[in-house]
């Protein structure tokens, strides 16, 4: 039976904190809906001390920002974007339109249609999340989205040069220097100067995630991507130093980022805890990682590998790093995860920054019902149908008429009956079911 050597905040404490976030977001969204640009400007000044004449960057402002990025950084961004683009293109190749004649004269099909307008949020906060621009903007571009608006908060009163470069290189049509709730609200709702979009994508802190949740329905969203979650699955063959840094390397995202070690080796668990304490003395981002580990970190010891699979599936975490004697066992048997990182040679940071898979992934157990952001999220699979012959229309019409009568839908039934009369030569009385 699984036992916890370390636990984090209780479920009730987390629920209470979420309730406060919900109230804050609700108030801000209502304000943006009512007052548009004025509300956005006040919120940007309040939270980021930034109130430009226009939040949409001009071509000159984009050029100026990019000029501040070193050639090495530009080359690195290009390399990362090449990996993301290549994988997204391969995914797109798997998505096919369909047309099939299911009965003589009856043609059914579906067509994959890119969305017209998408808003991509790129987090800033303490860290400039340059890689998030690749994951959202570039993937939308590969999918064929017509109008891509990208938004990221200012840093030190200016657009962040590397984020602007990544957005521009990824194919953004409009770039906003705007952050937080006010950014996703402006893109979703629209203001006097910012056009509304059809879908919001991209990760963010708990406030951005809650704003997307509340805006869902008015616009589409990719998924609920809140604070980063990391699960390390390890056994006696694993290295405690690597386990520790793979936990802390993601805990540094923010003070509410859960990081969990799941193992069947109590010896490894205790050594990893000790190693975490050592690394927290020297890690430059220990201020954040220590809080996250203290309040949200967990260490779980299981009896065997099958129990580890069950606990991992119950957690349904965003990132799952597997460092065991047989990582493929988890690949074959796990069903709930955002992304798997198999073996000690890979890690979550590779996925976050450069390897090519998308790092916008489900959190808070959403992995039970959805995968992460990918090129297919930007496509609508829309069906169509054609009936090519009189005989086919009359045949389908007779079945439809009787089925409509079964449900009591007389108007629906008459849609079928009129075609049976016209194309099948049957003398059916109006609103009567075909025999």
C-alpha positions as CSV (number, residue, x, y, z in Angstrom):
1,X,0.0,0.0,0.0
2,X,1.3,3.4,-1.0
3,X,2.6,5.6,1.9
4,X,3.5,9.3,1.9
5,X,6.9,10.2,3.3
6,X,6.2,13.8,2.6
7,X,2.9,15.6,1.9
8,X,2.0,19.1,0.8
9,X,-1.0,21.4,1.3
10,X,-4.4,19.7,2.0
11,X,-7.1,19.6,-0.6
12,X,-9.2,22.0,1.4
13,X,-6.5,24.6,1.6
14,X,-6.0,24.4,-2.2
15,X,-9.8,24.8,-2.7
16,X,-10.0,27.9,-0.5
17,X,-7.1,29.5,-2.5
18,X,-8.8,28.7,-5.8
19,X,-12.0,30.3,-4.6
20,X,-10.2,33.6,-4.0
21,X,-8.6,33.5,-7.4
22,X,-12.1,32.9,-9.0
23,X,-13.5,36.0,-7.4
24,X,-10.6,38.2,-8.5
25,X,-10.8,36.9,-12.1
26,X,-14.6,37.3,-12.3
27,X,-14.3,41.0,-11.3
28,X,-11.6,41.8,-13.8
29,X,-13.3,40.0,-16.7
30,X,-16.5,42.0,-16.0
31,X,-14.6,45.2,-15.9
32,X,-12.9,44.6,-19.3
33,X,-16.2,43.6,-20.8
34,X,-17.8,46.9,-19.6
35,X,-15.0,49.4,-20.1
36,X,-12.7,47.9,-22.8
37,X,-9.4,49.7,-23.4
38,X,-9.8,51.9,-20.3
39,X,-10.0,48.9,-18.0
40,X,-7.1,47.1,-19.8
41,X,-5.0,50.2,-19.4
42,X,-5.7,50.7,-15.7
43,X,-5.0,47.0,-15.0
44,X,-1.8,47.1,-17.0
45,X,-0.6,50.1,-15.0
46,X,-1.7,48.5,-11.7
47,X,-0.1,45.1,-12.2
48,X,2.8,45.9,-14.6
49,X,3.3,49.7,-14.2
50,X,3.0,49.9,-18.0
51,X,0.5,52.0,-20.0
52,X,1.7,52.7,-23.6
53,X,-0.3,54.6,-26.1
54,X,-1.1,51.3,-27.8
55,X,-0.6,47.8,-26.6
56,X,-0.2,46.5,-30.2
57,X,3.5,46.7,-31.2
58,X,4.2,48.5,-34.4
59,X,6.6,47.0,-37.0
60,X,9.3,49.5,-35.8
61,X,8.8,48.5,-32.2
62,X,9.1,44.8,-33.2
63,X,12.3,45.5,-35.1
64,X,13.8,47.5,-32.2
65,X,13.0,44.7,-29.8
66,X,14.6,42.0,-32.0
67,X,17.7,44.1,-32.6
68,X,18.4,43.8,-28.8
69,X,18.6,40.0,-29.1
70,X,22.1,38.5,-29.7
71,X,22.8,36.4,-32.8
72,X,23.4,33.4,-30.6
73,X,20.0,33.7,-28.9
74,X,18.3,34.2,-32.3
75,X,20.1,31.1,-33.6
76,X,19.0,29.1,-30.5
77,X,15.4,30.2,-30.9
78,X,15.5,29.3,-34.6
79,X,16.8,25.8,-33.7
80,X,14.1,25.2,-31.1
81,X,11.4,26.5,-33.6
82,X,12.7,24.2,-36.3
83,X,12.2,21.2,-33.9
84,X,8.7,22.3,-33.0
85,X,7.7,23.1,-36.6
86,X,9.0,19.8,-37.9
87,X,7.0,17.8,-35.3
88,X,3.9,19.8,-35.8
89,X,4.1,19.3,-39.6
90,X,4.4,15.6,-39.1
91,X,1.4,15.6,-36.8
92,X,-0.6,17.6,-39.4
93,X,0.2,15.0,-42.0
94,X,-1.7,12.5,-39.9
95,X,-4.8,14.5,-40.0
96,X,-6.7,13.7,-43.2
97,X,-9.9,15.0,-44.8
98,X,-12.4,12.2,-45.5
99,X,-15.0,11.5,-48.2
100,X,-16.7,8.2,-48.5
101,X,-19.8,6.8,-50.3
102,X,-21.5,4.9,-47.5
103,X,-24.5,3.8,-49.7
104,X,-25.0,4.1,-53.4
105,X,-25.6,7.8,-54.0
106,X,-24.9,8.8,-50.3
107,X,-21.6,10.7,-49.8
108,X,-20.4,11.6,-46.3
109,X,-17.2,13.4,-45.4
110,X,-15.4,15.7,-43.1
111,X,-13.1,18.6,-43.7
112,X,-10.4,19.9,-41.3
113,X,-10.7,23.7,-41.2
114,X,-8.2,26.0,-39.5
115,X,-9.6,28.5,-37.1
116,X,-9.8,32.1,-38.3
117,X,-8.4,33.9,-35.2
118,X,-6.4,32.6,-32.3
119,X,-4.9,34.5,-29.2
120,X,-1.7,33.0,-27.9
121,X,-0.7,34.0,-24.4
122,X,3.0,33.8,-23.5
123,X,3.7,34.0,-19.7
124,X,6.3,36.5,-18.4
125,X,6.2,37.0,-14.6
126,X,9.5,36.2,-13.0
127,X,10.7,34.2,-16.1
128,X,10.4,35.2,-19.7
129,X,8.8,32.1,-21.2
130,X,10.3,32.4,-24.7
131,X,9.5,28.8,-25.5
132,X,5.8,29.3,-25.1
133,X,5.8,31.4,-28.2
134,X,7.1,28.5,-30.2
135,X,4.5,26.1,-28.8
136,X,1.4,28.3,-29.5
137,X,2.2,30.8,-32.2
138,X,4.2,28.5,-34.4
139,X,1.9,25.5,-34.0
140,X,-1.1,27.7,-34.9
141,X,0.8,28.9,-38.0
142,X,1.5,25.3,-39.1
143,X,-2.2,24.5,-38.7
144,X,-3.1,27.4,-41.1
145,X,-4.7,29.8,-38.6
146,X,-5.4,33.1,-40.5
147,X,-4.9,35.7,-37.8
148,X,-2.6,35.0,-34.8
149,X,-2.5,37.5,-32.0
150,X,0.3,36.9,-29.4
151,X,0.5,38.6,-26.1
152,X,3.2,38.7,-23.3
153,X,3.6,41.0,-20.3
154,X,6.3,43.7,-20.3
155,X,9.5,43.3,-18.4
156,X,11.1,46.4,-16.8
157,X,8.6,48.6,-18.6
158,X,9.3,47.3,-22.1
159,X,8.4,44.4,-24.4
160,X,10.8,41.5,-23.7
161,X,13.1,41.4,-26.7
162,X,13.5,37.6,-26.9
163,X,9.8,36.9,-26.5
164,X,9.0,39.4,-29.2
165,X,11.6,37.8,-31.5
166,X,10.2,34.3,-30.9
167,X,6.6,35.5,-31.5
168,X,7.6,37.3,-34.7
169,X,9.8,34.4,-36.0
170,X,6.9,32.0,-35.1
171,X,4.5,33.9,-37.4
172,X,2.4,36.1,-35.1
173,X,0.3,38.6,-37.1
174,X,-0.1,41.0,-34.1
175,X,2.0,41.2,-31.0
176,X,0.7,42.8,-27.8
177,X,2.8,43.8,-24.8
178,X,0.1,43.0,-22.2
179,X,0.0,40.4,-19.5
180,X,-2.1,38.5,-17.0
181,X,-5.9,38.4,-16.8
182,X,-6.2,41.6,-18.8
183,X,-4.4,40.1,-21.7
184,X,-6.5,37.0,-22.1
185,X,-9.7,39.1,-21.4
186,X,-8.8,41.7,-24.1
187,X,-8.1,38.9,-26.7
188,X,-11.2,36.9,-25.9
189,X,-13.7,39.8,-25.4
190,X,-12.2,42.4,-27.7
191,X,-11.8,46.1,-27.0
192,X,-11.9,49.3,-29.1
193,X,-8.3,48.6,-30.3
194,X,-7.8,44.8,-29.8
195,X,-9.8,42.4,-32.0
196,X,-11.5,39.5,-30.3
197,X,-10.3,36.0,-31.2
198,X,-12.1,32.6,-31.6
199,X,-9.8,30.6,-29.3
200,X,-7.3,31.3,-26.5
201,X,-4.2,29.1,-26.0
202,X,-1.1,29.1,-23.9
203,X,-0.1,28.4,-20.3
204,X,-0.1,30.8,-17.4
205,X,-0.3,31.2,-13.7
206,X,-3.4,30.4,-11.6
207,X,-5.1,33.7,-12.6
208,X,-4.6,33.2,-16.3
209,X,-5.8,29.6,-16.1
210,X,-8.9,30.7,-14.2
211,X,-9.6,33.5,-16.7
212,X,-9.4,31.0,-19.5
213,X,-11.8,28.7,-17.7
214,X,-14.4,31.5,-17.2
215,X,-14.0,32.7,-20.8
216,X,-14.6,29.2,-22.2
217,X,-17.8,29.2,-24.2
218,X,-17.4,32.8,-25.3
219,X,-14.2,31.5,-27.0
220,X,-12.6,28.1,-27.2
221,X,-9.5,27.2,-25.2
222,X,-6.8,24.7,-25.6
223,X,-7.0,23.2,-22.1
224,X,-6.7,24.1,-18.5
225,X,-3.0,24.8,-18.1
226,X,-2.3,26.0,-14.6
227,X,0.9,25.9,-12.5
228,X,3.4,23.3,-13.7
229,X,3.1,19.8,-12.3
230,X,5.9,17.2,-12.3
231,X,5.9,13.6,-11.3
232,X,9.2,11.7,-11.1
233,X,8.7,7.9,-11.2
234,X,11.9,6.2,-10.1
235,X,13.2,2.9,-8.7
236,X,16.4,1.6,-7.1
237,X,18.3,2.0,-10.3
238,X,17.8,5.8,-10.3
239,X,20.2,8.5,-9.3
240,X,19.0,10.6,-6.3
241,X,20.9,13.6,-7.6
242,X,19.1,13.5,-10.9
243,X,15.7,12.8,-9.2
244,X,16.3,15.9,-7.0
245,X,17.2,18.3,-9.8
246,X,14.4,17.0,-12.0
247,X,11.9,17.8,-9.1
248,X,13.4,21.2,-8.2
249,X,14.0,22.2,-11.8
250,X,10.2,22.3,-12.3
251,X,9.4,23.5,-8.8
252,X,11.2,26.7,-9.6
253,X,8.4,27.6,-12.0
254,X,6.4,29.1,-9.1
255,X,5.5,28.7,-5.4
256,X,2.4,26.6,-6.3
257,X,4.0,24.1,-8.6
258,X,3.6,20.5,-7.4
259,X,6.5,18.2,-7.7
260,X,6.2,14.5,-6.6
261,X,8.6,11.6,-6.3
262,X,6.9,8.2,-6.8
263,X,9.0,5.2,-6.1
264,X,9.1,1.6,-4.9
265,X,12.4,2.2,-3.1
266,X,12.3,3.8,0.3
267,X,16.1,4.1,0.2
268,X,15.9,6.2,-3.0
269,X,13.1,8.3,-1.5
270,X,15.1,9.2,1.6
271,X,18.3,9.8,-0.4
272,X,16.4,12.1,-2.8
273,X,14.9,14.1,0.1
274,X,18.4,14.5,1.5
275,X,19.7,15.5,-1.9
276,X,16.9,18.1,-2.4
277,X,17.9,19.7,0.9
278,X,21.5,19.9,-0.3
279,X,20.6,21.4,-3.7
280,X,18.3,24.0,-2.1
281,X,21.3,25.4,-0.4
282,X,23.0,26.2,-3.8
283,X,20.2,26.5,-6.4
284,X,20.0,30.1,-7.6
285,X,16.2,29.8,-7.8
286,X,15.9,28.2,-4.3
287,X,13.7,31.0,-3.0
288,X,10.8,29.8,-5.2
289,X,11.7,26.1,-5.4
290,X,11.9,25.8,-1.6
291,X,8.4,27.2,-1.1
292,X,7.0,25.0,-3.8
293,X,8.7,21.9,-2.4
294,X,7.7,22.7,1.1
295,X,4.0,23.4,0.4
296,X,3.3,21.2,-2.7
297,X,6.0,18.6,-2.8
298,X,5.3,15.0,-2.1
299,X,7.2,11.7,-1.8
300,X,5.2,8.5,-2.2
301,X,6.5,5.0,-1.7
302,X,4.7,2.1,-3.3
303,X,4.9,-1.6,-2.9
304,X,5.5,-2.5,-6.5
305,X,5.5,-1.3,-10.1
306,X,1.8,-1.9,-10.7
307,X,0.9,0.2,-7.7
308,X,3.1,2.9,-9.1
309,X,1.2,2.9,-12.4
310,X,-2.1,3.1,-10.5
311,X,-1.0,6.0,-8.3
312,X,0.5,7.8,-11.3
313,X,-2.8,7.4,-13.3
314,X,-4.8,8.7,-10.3
315,X,-2.5,11.8,-10.1
316,X,-2.9,12.4,-13.9
317,X,0.0,14.8,-13.8
318,X,1.2,17.2,-16.5
319,X,4.8,16.0,-16.8
320,X,5.8,12.4,-16.0
321,X,9.5,11.6,-16.0
322,X,10.1,7.9,-15.8
323,X,13.6,6.7,-14.6
324,X,13.2,3.0,-13.9
325,X,14.8,-0.2,-15.1
326,X,12.0,-0.6,-17.6
327,X,10.5,2.8,-18.6
328,X,8.5,1.3,-21.4
329,X,6.4,-0.6,-18.9
330,X,4.9,2.8,-17.9
331,X,4.6,3.9,-21.5
332,X,2.6,0.7,-22.3
333,X,0.4,0.8,-19.1
334,X,-0.2,4.4,-18.1
335,X,-3.2,6.2,-19.5
336,X,-3.4,9.6,-17.7
337,X,-0.5,12.0,-18.3
338,X,0.2,15.2,-20.2
339,X,3.6,14.1,-21.6
340,X,6.0,11.2,-20.8
341,X,9.7,11.6,-20.6
342,X,11.2,8.1,-20.8
343,X,14.6,7.3,-19.3
344,X,17.3,9.4,-17.5
345,X,18.7,10.8,-20.8
346,X,15.7,13.0,-21.3
347,X,13.9,15.3,-18.9
348,X,11.1,17.8,-18.7
349,X,13.3,20.8,-19.5
350,X,14.0,19.3,-22.9
351,X,10.3,19.2,-23.6
352,X,9.7,22.6,-22.2
353,X,12.3,24.3,-24.3
354,X,13.6,22.6,-27.4
355,X,13.0,18.9,-28.2
356,X,10.0,19.6,-30.4
357,X,6.9,18.2,-28.6
358,X,4.5,20.9,-27.3
359,X,4.9,22.0,-23.7
360,X,1.4,23.3,-23.2
361,X,-0.1,20.4,-21.3
362,X,-3.1,19.6,-19.1
363,X,-2.9,20.1,-15.3
364,X,-5.2,19.5,-12.3
365,X,-6.1,16.0,-13.5
366,X,-7.3,17.2,-16.9
367,X,-5.0,14.6,-18.4
368,X,-7.8,12.1,-17.6
369,X,-9.8,13.5,-20.6
370,X,-7.4,15.5,-22.8
371,X,-3.9,15.6,-24.2
372,X,-1.8,18.7,-24.6
373,X,-1.8,21.5,-27.2
374,X,-1.0,20.3,-30.7
375,X,-1.6,21.2,-34.3
376,X,-5.0,19.5,-34.3
377,X,-6.3,21.8,-31.6
378,X,-6.3,24.6,-34.1
379,X,-8.5,22.6,-36.6
380,X,-12.3,22.1,-36.6
381,X,-13.3,18.8,-38.1
382,X,-16.6,19.6,-39.8
383,X,-18.8,17.1,-41.5
384,X,-20.8,17.4,-44.7
385,X,-23.1,15.1,-46.6
386,X,-24.4,14.9,-50.2
387,X,-27.2,12.7,-51.7
388,X,-26.5,12.3,-55.4
389,X,-29.5,10.3,-56.7
390,X,-33.3,10.3,-56.4
391,X,-33.2,6.7,-55.3
392,X,-30.8,7.3,-52.4
393,X,-32.8,10.3,-51.1
394,X,-36.0,8.3,-51.2
395,X,-34.4,5.3,-49.4
396,X,-32.9,7.5,-46.6
397,X,-36.1,9.5,-46.4
398,X,-38.3,6.4,-45.6
399,X,-36.0,5.4,-42.7
400,X,-35.8,9.0,-41.5
401,X,-39.6,9.4,-41.7
402,X,-40.3,6.4,-39.5
403,X,-37.6,7.3,-37.0
404,X,-39.0,10.9,-36.7
405,X,-42.4,9.4,-36.0
406,X,-40.9,7.2,-33.3
407,X,-39.6,10.4,-31.6
408,X,-42.7,12.5,-32.3
409,X,-41.0,15.0,-34.5
410,X,-43.6,15.7,-37.2
411,X,-41.8,18.6,-38.8
412,X,-38.6,16.6,-39.1
413,X,-40.6,13.7,-40.6
414,X,-42.2,15.9,-43.2
415,X,-38.7,17.0,-44.4
416,X,-38.2,13.3,-45.2
417,X,-41.7,12.7,-46.6
418,X,-41.6,15.5,-49.1
419,X,-38.5,13.9,-50.6
420,X,-40.0,10.4,-50.6
421,X,-42.9,11.8,-52.6
422,X,-40.8,13.9,-54.9
423,X,-37.9,11.5,-55.6
424,X,-39.4,8.1,-54.8
425,X,-42.8,8.5,-56.3
426,X,-44.5,7.4,-53.1
427,X,-47.9,9.1,-52.3
428,X,-47.3,9.8,-48.6
429,X,-49.8,12.1,-46.8
430,X,-48.2,15.2,-45.2
431,X,-47.0,14.4,-41.7
432,X,-47.5,10.7,-42.1
433,X,-44.6,8.3,-41.5
434,X,-43.5,6.2,-44.4
435,X,-44.5,2.6,-43.9
